[in-house]
Amino acid sequence: MYLGQSVKMRMNFVGLHCYPYKNKDLGPEPLVWVGLPADVNPDGTVQRSDEASWYTTAKYMPYGCYAPGRTGDYSFGGSSLFPTNNFGPQVNEPDDFPMPKTPEARAALINRTGRMLNTVFSEARGMGVKVAVGTDAPLDIPNGVQEQLNAAGMDPENPATLRQVYQGMFTRIKRAYPVDFYWLWEFSGAPGS
């Protein structure tokens, strides 16, 4: 609906920013998966993933907007708008709140997100809308990925390692969903990062 309305208003670009931060309050978010090329399957799914989640009613929001809560406690009839007490994006499974709890669930969330974005971005492309996804620079490599790199004898601070991580990210994007641009955002100074 958003894309259709944008095209009616003669807009032709949508860009999405992702927080890959190690800080669990801000990310990592499942828009852009961070990892190595060897962990990306030919269809764009991933074999492993760090924790990831978009905001849900069960997740703390560090900018002072809200604390975790139950939708059943919302006032003025707001509780009747939600089917469950924990609510978030459709890619989340009931056990994903506020974060997926097992390695398999983490990879599954990333893979569901990739399928959803493939549908949306393919539709955007069909409408002539250009799509960009991106992260802050410098890249904040999530803790689980850093542990994987260290276990493989790779230094997360080494530029050659960082190139391999970006290659993994771009390989996953290329195979999972169509985009026209990858953009780098200036670091926003998020709390705790």
VOPAGU-2260 file (C-alpha; in pm, 1 decimal, decimal comma):
REM VOPAGU-2260
SITE   aa  ch    i         X         Y         Z
SITE  MET   A    0       0,0       0,0       0,0
SITE  TYR   A    1     280,2     238,1      89,0
SITE  LEU   A    2     455,5     177,6    -242,9
SITE  GLY   A    3     133,5     214,5    -441,4
SITE  GLN   A    4      49,9     544,5    -275,9
SITE  SER   A    5     406,2     669,1    -321,3
SITE  VAL   A    6     393,0     601,1    -694,8
SITE  LYS   A    7      58,6     786,1    -718,9
SITE  MET   A    8     236,1    1088,4    -565,9
SITE  ARG   A    9     513,2    1055,6    -828,3
SITE  MET   A   10     770,3     927,0    -578,7
SITE  ASN   A   11    1019,3     672,0    -704,8
SITE  PHE   A   12    1256,4     587,3    -418,2
SITE  VAL   A   13    1236,1     408,6     -83,5
SITE  GLY   A   14    1535,0     377,0     147,5
SITE  LEU   A   15    1558,3     175,2     465,4
SITE  HIS   A   16    1817,5     216,8     739,4
SITE  CYS   A   17    1921,6     -69,1     965,5
SITE  TYR   A   18    2087,4     -70,0    1306,1
SITE  PRO   A   19    2332,8    -361,5    1322,9
SITE  TYR   A   20    2443,9    -245,0    1669,5
SITE  LYS   A   21    2568,1    -485,8    1932,3
SITE  ASN   A   22    2346,8    -296,7    2177,6
SITE  LYS   A   23    2034,8    -517,3    2208,1
SITE  ASP   A   24    1816,9    -211,9    2269,1
SITE  LEU   A   25    1882,1     -86,7    1915,9
SITE  GLY   A   26    1960,5    -397,8    1722,2
SITE  PRO   A   27    2074,4    -585,3    1546,1
SITE  GLU   A   28    1772,8    -542,2    1317,7
SITE  PRO   A   29    1692,4    -814,3    1061,9
SITE  LEU   A   30    1685,7    -587,0     753,9
SITE  VAL   A   31    2057,9    -632,4     686,9
SITE  TRP   A   32    2215,2    -958,2     802,5
SITE  VAL   A   33    2580,9    -936,7     912,4
SITE  GLY   A   34    2802,5   -1240,4     858,2
SITE  LEU   A   35    3039,8   -1429,4     631,8
SITE  PRO   A   36    2979,4   -1542,2     271,9
SITE  ALA   A   37    3011,0   -1910,0     370,5
SITE  ASP   A   38    2697,3   -1875,3     585,4
SITE  VAL   A   39    2477,7   -1763,0     291,9
SITE  ASN   A   40    2288,1   -2030,5      98,0
SITE  PRO   A   41    2234,6   -2001,8    -281,1
SITE  ASP   A   42    1872,0   -1889,7    -223,8
SITE  GLY   A   43    1974,8   -1604,5       7,7
SITE  THR   A   44    1878,9   -1779,1     330,1
SITE  VAL   A   45    2142,6   -1792,9     602,4
SITE  GLN   A   46    2273,2   -2084,2     803,7
SITE  ARG   A   47    2340,1   -1882,9    1117,1
SITE  SER   A   48    2259,3   -1542,3    1255,5
SITE  ASP   A   49    2324,8   -1323,2    1551,6
SITE  GLU   A   50    2029,5   -1204,2    1757,5
SITE  ALA   A   51    1804,5    -969,3    1562,5
SITE  SER   A   52    1469,7    -801,4    1613,5
SITE  TRP   A   53    1271,7    -500,4    1515,2
SITE  TYR   A   54    1081,8    -321,2    1787,3
SITE  THR   A   55     795,4    -502,2    1951,0
SITE  THR   A   56     579,8    -418,2    2248,5
SITE  ALA   A   57     806,2    -648,6    2451,7
SITE  LYS   A   58    1131,1    -468,3    2365,1
SITE  TYR   A   59    1280,6    -171,5    2548,6
SITE  MET   A   60    1314,2     144,4    2335,6
SITE  PRO   A   61    1620,6     342,9    2450,8
SITE  TYR   A   62    1520,3     685,3    2320,9
SITE  GLY   A   63    1263,8     730,4    2596,2
SITE  CYS   A   64     963,0     655,4    2377,4
SITE  TYR   A   65     835,9     355,4    2569,8
SITE  ALA   A   66     917,4      68,2    2800,2
SITE  PRO   A   67     812,8    -292,0    2730,7
SITE  GLY   A   68     446,8    -350,8    2797,2
SITE  ARG   A   69     144,1    -564,9    2727,0
SITE  THR   A   70    -103,0    -447,3    2465,5
SITE  GLY   A   71    -381,5    -570,3    2694,3
SITE  ASP   A   72    -290,8    -282,4    2928,0
SITE  TYR   A   73    -342,7      -9,7    2664,1
SITE  SER   A   74    -602,9     251,9    2752,3
SITE  PHE   A   75    -906,8     389,9    2574,3
SITE  GLY   A   76    -979,2      76,4    2374,3
SITE  GLY   A   77    -626,3      50,5    2236,0
SITE  SER   A   78    -600,6    -303,4    2371,1
SITE  SER   A   79    -874,3    -418,0    2130,7
SITE  LEU   A   80    -653,4    -338,5    1829,0
SITE  PHE   A   81    -401,9    -616,2    1901,4
SITE  PRO   A   82    -454,4    -993,0    1885,7
SITE  THR   A   83    -186,0   -1070,2    2148,4
SITE  ASN   A   84     -22,4    -903,1    2446,4
SITE  ASN   A   85     315,7    -906,0    2272,7
SITE  PHE   A   86     293,0    -751,6    1930,1
SITE  GLY   A   87     540,0    -674,1    1654,4
SITE  PRO   A   88     620,3    -725,3    1286,6
SITE  GLN   A   89     457,4   -1018,2    1106,7
SITE  VAL   A   90     796,2   -1181,9    1051,2
SITE  ASN   A   91     817,8   -1246,1    1425,2
SITE  GLU   A   92     702,3   -1580,1    1562,1
SITE  PRO   A   93     533,7   -1591,0    1905,8
SITE  ASP   A   94     856,4   -1713,0    2069,9
SITE  ASP   A   95    1061,1   -1431,6    1910,8
SITE  PHE   A   96     963,1   -1168,9    2169,5
SITE  PRO   A   97    1161,7    -963,5    2239,8
SITE  MET   A   98    1440,9   -1161,5    2063,6
SITE  PRO   A   99    1456,3   -1513,0    1912,8
SITE  LYS   A  100    1591,7   -1746,2    2176,9
SITE  THR   A  101    1775,4   -2018,5    1983,7
SITE  PRO   A  102    2029,9   -2015,8    1699,2
SITE  GLU   A  103    1772,1   -2182,3    1473,2
SITE  ALA   A  104    1507,5   -1920,8    1558,5
SITE  ARG   A  105    1756,5   -1639,8    1489,4
SITE  ALA   A  106    1834,7   -1771,9    1140,5
SITE  ALA   A  107    1464,2   -1837,6    1076,4
SITE  LEU   A  108    1376,8   -1472,9    1156,7
SITE  ILE   A  109    1642,3   -1347,0     915,1
SITE  ASN   A  110    1515,0   -1586,8     647,3
SITE  ARG   A  111    1148,0   -1486,2     695,6
SITE  THR   A  112    1256,4   -1121,9     675,7
SITE  GLY   A  113    1442,6   -1190,8     350,0
SITE  ARG   A  114    1134,3   -1353,6     194,3
SITE  MET   A  115     913,4   -1062,4     302,3
SITE  LEU   A  116    1158,9    -805,2     164,5
SITE  ASN   A  117    1187,3   -1000,1    -160,5
SITE  THR   A  118     811,5    -969,0    -207,4
SITE  VAL   A  119     804,3    -597,5    -121,8
SITE  PHE   A  120    1117,7    -496,2    -311,7
SITE  SER   A  121    1017,8    -700,4    -618,9
SITE  GLU   A  122     685,4    -516,4    -621,2
SITE  ALA   A  123     870,8    -185,2    -585,2
SITE  ARG   A  124    1091,6    -270,7    -879,5
SITE  GLY   A  125     782,9    -357,1   -1086,0
SITE  MET   A  126     644,7      -9,5   -1011,9
SITE  GLY   A  127     969,3     162,9   -1109,9
SITE  VAL   A  128    1063,5     244,1    -749,7
SITE  LYS   A  129    1434,5     231,8    -662,9
SITE  VAL   A  130    1521,6      65,8    -331,0
SITE  ALA   A  131    1813,1     123,5     -94,8
SITE  VAL   A  132    1906,9     -51,2     227,3
SITE  GLY   A  133    2199,0      38,1     447,9
SITE  THR   A  134    2372,2      61,7     781,2
SITE  ASP   A  135    2577,8     310,0     978,8
SITE  ALA   A  136    2948,7     341,3     909,5
SITE  PRO   A  137    3169,8     225,7    1055,5
SITE  LEU   A  138    2995,6    -111,0    1077,2
SITE  ASP   A  139    2928,8    -228,0    1431,7
SITE  ILE   A  140    2977,9    -605,4    1403,8
SITE  PRO   A  141    2732,8    -790,8    1633,8
SITE  ASN   A  142    2878,7    -990,0    1924,5
SITE  GLY   A  143    2792,7   -1333,4    1785,6
SITE  VAL   A  144    2961,5   -1254,0    1455,3
SITE  GLN   A  145    3268,6   -1123,2    1639,1
SITE  GLU   A  146    3283,1   -1449,8    1835,6
SITE  GLN   A  147    3257,9   -1646,3    1508,3
SITE  LEU   A  148    3538,7   -1439,0    1355,0
SITE  ASN   A  149    3760,6   -1479,2    1661,6
SITE  ALA   A  150    3699,5   -1857,0    1666,0
SITE  ALA   A  151    3810,7   -1870,4    1300,7
SITE  GLY   A  152    4127,8   -1675,4    1385,1
SITE  MET   A  153    4003,8   -1361,0    1210,3
SITE  ASP   A  154    4055,0   -1019,8    1369,8
SITE  PRO   A  155    3727,5    -819,7    1354,9
SITE  GLU   A  156    3933,5    -497,3    1346,5
SITE  ASN   A  157    4137,2    -605,5    1041,9
SITE  PRO   A  158    4024,7    -437,7     716,2
SITE  ALA   A  159    4057,0    -770,8     531,3
SITE  THR   A  160    3811,9    -929,0     777,3
SITE  LEU   A  161    3575,2    -635,3     744,2
SITE  ARG   A  162    3583,6    -678,6     364,3
SITE  GLN   A  163    3480,1   -1042,3     409,2
SITE  VAL   A  164    3193,3    -941,5     640,4
SITE  TYR   A  165    3069,6    -684,6     386,4
SITE  GLN   A  166    3104,6    -948,3     113,6
SITE  GLY   A  167    2882,2   -1178,0     323,1
SITE  MET   A  168    2627,2    -899,2     374,4
SITE  PHE   A  169    2619,1    -811,2       4,2
SITE  THR   A  170    2603,5   -1176,8    -102,2
SITE  ARG   A  171    2300,8   -1230,1     120,6
SITE  ILE   A  172    2128,2    -914,7      -7,8
SITE  LYS   A  173    2197,4   -1003,2    -372,7
SITE  ARG   A  174    2053,2   -1352,1    -327,2
SITE  ALA   A  175    1766,4   -1269,5     -90,6
SITE  TYR   A  176    1602,9    -955,0    -229,0
SITE  PRO   A  177    1649,4    -698,3    -506,1
SITE  VAL   A  178    1791,8    -357,8    -417,6
SITE  ASP   A  179    1935,3     -82,1    -630,2
SITE  PHE   A  180    2164,2      77,4    -372,7
SITE  TYR   A  181    2341,7       2,0     -47,2
SITE  TRP   A  182    2396,6     321,2     144,9
SITE  LEU   A  183    2618,7     401,8     438,3
SITE  TRP   A  184    2484,2     633,7     704,2
SITE  GLU   A  185    2693,5     854,1     926,3
SITE  PHE   A  186    2709,1     709,6    1276,7
SITE  SER   A  187    2423,1     856,6    1477,6
SITE  GLY   A  188    2577,4     818,1    1822,0
SITE  ALA   A  189    2311,6     580,3    1948,4
SITE  PRO   A  190    2298,6     519,0    2323,2
SITE  GLY   A  191    2529,0     243,8    2446,2
SITE  SER   A  192    2696,6     185,4    2111,5
